[in-house]
Amino acid sequence: MTDFYPGLAVVTGAGSGIGRGTAKALAERGAEVIVADLNYATAKDTVALIRSAGGLAFPYALDVADTAALETFGAYVKDNHGVPDVVVNNAGILVGGPFLDVPLDDLRRIIDINMMAMIHGCRIFGAQMVARGTGGHLVNISSMAAFAPARLVTPYSISKAGVKHFSETLRAELAAHKIGVTVVCPGLIATNLAATAAVSSVTADQVAIGKQGITKGMSILGMHPDKAGHKIVDAIAKNEAVKTLRPEAWVGYRIARALPRTTRTALRIVTGPELELLARLVIDHPTAIDFAKRAVERMPRRRGLQTYWAPPESVEN
């Protein structure tokens, strides 16, 4: 892997989290990195971090849900930087709550961002790689949710399952062109995904407390995005088909393949309506809300990860 050189790399959703960690790791390997994000300010922050370490990077404001904007972005990269050697389709959002209560706009947007944007990213840049004729590598960020059918995250799960299956299928199709395709199912990473989630059938106070609590918990227990980025770059260098980044993802993936019925039953029990009812009995009580607010405020932040947490109302992507 010491001779792996990623050349020109494109990373979407690179303003924070896994995208930022991967962009930085690619730059450390000598790549010129195009840092794309809906939030241009955070894209510029990532670029500043890369440049301060001696790397080469350029920011780009991009809403991946806008297919026309993706087409324009693809043409811009080719005309101004060349055909990418590595493309990481990382941008994603989380939508949760009872499926029948999820607003149509939220359902449409998560499919547009998590799945269709990934498909179009592979289509646009894959075509460029094929035309160039010297190969390349596409990376699509999925999730444990792709093989863990849990309640209350159905929109997220179906989008990430689509990412995983599409990636494995595309890998077979593009192998003849020497284009590798890797799908990443990370596990618990310290990102701001929970802080940007849309959740149905809960109050504003409950949403705020849940987002802040989960995000802080992830910052304490989750893998640092920089470490995740290095693991992803190693997977590119090895041309791995499916990459799990943490033990729970590795174990979950193998159990789901070997014992699918057991997996479904276990997740039905763990995330069943009985647990939801108990949680609602607690969080709907005013005293519990006040206690939860104080508990969240007292939770420590893991050193070095402050960048990845912000109050929900201040995060765009």
N, C-alpha and C positions, 0 to 999 in steps of 0.2 A: 504493500500500500504506500510505501514511501515515495514511489515514482508517480503516484496519482496526481494529475493536474487537471482541475475542473474547467480551466479556460474561462469562457464567458458563462455566467450563471444568472438566472432570473429567479427571484423568490417573491411570491405574493404573500400578503398578510405579514410582511417582514418588519412592521413597525414595533412589534413586541413579541413576547413569548417564543414559541418554537420557531417561528419565521425569523425573528431577530437572531436567535441562537444559531440557526442554520446558515443565515447570511454571513454571520461573523466567522463561523467555522469554515465556510467555503473561501472566504477572503484570506483566512490564515493559510489555506492551501495554495494561495496565489491567484485565486479567481478574481476577475472583474465582475462585480455583483450589481445587478439592477435591482434595487430595493423598492418594491411596489406595495402600497398600502392605501386604504381608503382615507386614512388620516395622514395627510402630507407632513404634518409636524413631527409625528412619530417616525415616519420614514426618514426624514432628515436627521432625526436623532440617531437612528441606526447607522446611517451613512457617516455621521460625525464620529461614532464609536469606531467604525471600521477604519476611517481615515486617520484617526488619532493613533491607531495601532500600526500604521504604515500601509494599510490596504487601499484598494481602489474600489469605489462604489458610487452609485448615482441614484438619487431618489426619484420616484414617480408616483403621482396621485392616481389611484385606480380603484374604481368600483367594479369588482369582478362580476357582479350580477348583471352588469350592462354588457351584453355580448358585442355590441358595436364598439364600445370602448375597449374591450379586449382585442378586437380586430385591429383597432387603431394602435393599441399598445404593441401588438405583435409586429406590425409594420414599422413602428418607431424604433423598436429594438433592432430589427434587421437592418434598417437604413442607417442608423446612427452608431450601432455597436457591432453588428454582425449577427450571424445565426448562433443562438446559444448552444453551449455544450451540455448544460444542466439546467433543467427547469423544475422548480419545486412549487407545486400547487398546494399552498398551505392555508390560504384564507378560509375562515370558517366561522360559523356562529352556532349558538345553542338555543333551541326552542324546546320548552318542556311544558308539562301539565297534562291533564286528561286529554286524549287525542280529540274527542268529539267537541271539546271546548276551545281548541286551538283556532284562533282567527285565520281565515283563509289567506290574508296577506302575510301572516307569519309563516304559514305552511309553504306558500309560494316562494317567499324569500329564502328560507333555509334550503329548499331544493335548488333554487337558482344559484346560491352562493356555495353550498357545500358539495353539490354534485354537478350541476350543469356548468358552472364556471370551471371546474376541474376538467370536465369533458372537453369544453371548448379550448382550454389552455393546452391540453394534449393534442387536440386537433390542429390548432394554429401553429404551435411550435414543433409538433411532430412532423407536420408537412414540410416545414422549413428544414428540419434535420434530414428527412428523406431526400429532398431535392438537393441538398448539399452533398450527400452521399458518403459522409465520413463518420456516421453514427452519432451517438449522444445518449443522454439519460433523462428520463422523466420520473419525478418523485411525486406521489400523491399522498397527502396526509389523511388517514382514516382514523379509526378509534377502536378501543375495546368494544364499543357499542355495536360494531359491525358483526360481532359473533356472540354478543351477550344481550338477548332480548328481554330487557328490563321494562317495567311499566313506567309511564309518565315521561319517557324520553323517546317516544315513537318517532316523531319527525326527525330528530337527530339520528336515531338508530338506522332508519331506512336510508337516509342520505349517506351515512358512512358505510353501510353495507353495500350500497351502490358503488361507492368509491373503491372499495376493496375488490369486488367482483369485476368491475370494469378494468381495473389496473391489471389483474391477473390475466384477463382475456386479451387486453392490449399488448401485454408482454409477449404473448405467443405470436401475435400478429406482426409486431415490429422487430422480432428477433432476427429475421432475415435481413433487415436493414442495419443491424448492429446497434440498435437502439434499445437500451435497457429500460425496464420499468420497475420501480420499487414502490410498494405500498407500505406505509408506516402506520402501525397501530400502537401508539405510544404508551398508554397507561397514565398514571397520575403524574402530571408535569405542572410545575408552578407557573401557570399562565393566568391571564385575565379573562379566560373564556366564560367562567361563571358570572363575572361582573357585567358582561355584556349580554347575558341571556334574556330571552323573553319567556315569561312564565304565565300560564293561564290559571284562573280559578283560585287565586290567592290575593290577599290584600296588599296594598302598596307597602305597608310596614313589614309584612311577612316577606315580601320579595326583597326589600332592601336588606333586612337582617340576614336572610338566607344567602343572598349574593355575597355580602361582605364576610359572613362567617365562612362560607365555602371557599372563597378566594383566599382569605387569610389562612385557612386550614391547608389549602393546596400549597401556599407559600412555605408552610412549616414542614409538611410531609412530602411534597412532590419533588421530583427531580428538577434541578436547575435547568432552565431552557438552554443554557450554553452547553451543558453536558449532553442534553438531548441532541443539540445541533451537531456535536462531534460524532455521536453515534450514527446519526443519519448520513453524514458525509462518509463515514466508514462503510456503511451499507451500500452507498453508491459505488465506492471504490471496489467493493466485493461483488457488485451486481446482484445483490440479494433480492429475491422476489417479494418476500414478506418480512418486515422488520418490526419486532416488538422491542420496546425500549426499557421496560421495567419487568420485574419478576411476575407481578399480577397479570400483566398482559401476556407474557410468555406462557404461564400456567393456564390462564383462561382460554387462550387460543387452542391449546392442545386438548384440554378437557372438552371444549365445545366440539372439536372435530371427532374425538373418540367417543364421547357420551353426550350426544345432542339432546336426548330426552331428559337426562339427568340435569343438564344445564338449564333447560327450560323450566323444569320443576323447581330447581333451587332458586332461580331468579324470580319465579312466581311467588314463592314463599317470602323471600327476602324483601321484595318490593311490592308485596300484596296489599290489598285494600285494608286489611286489618292494621298493618303498620301505618298506613296513611291516616286511618281514622284516629289512631292513638296520637299521631303527630299533630293532627288538627285539634284534638281535644286540649293539647298542651299549648300550641302556639296561638289558638284563638282566645286564650284567657289573658286579660290585660296584664295581670301580674307576671305571667310568663313572657309576654312581649317586652316588658320593662327589664326583666332579668336578662333576657337574651341580648337586648341592646347593650347593657352594661358588660355582659360577658364578651361580646364581640369587640367592644372598645378596649377591653383589657388584654385581648389576645396579642401576643408578641408577633412581630414580623420577623421572618428569617433574614438574617443579615445578608445584604447584597441583592435582595429581591424586591426592594421597595418600588423599583421602577415598574414592576409588573402588577401592582395593585393600585386601584383608584376607585373612588366612590362611583357607583353605577351611572349616575347622571353625567359624569364627566368623560366617560369612555365611549368612543364611537365605533371602534372595531377591535 
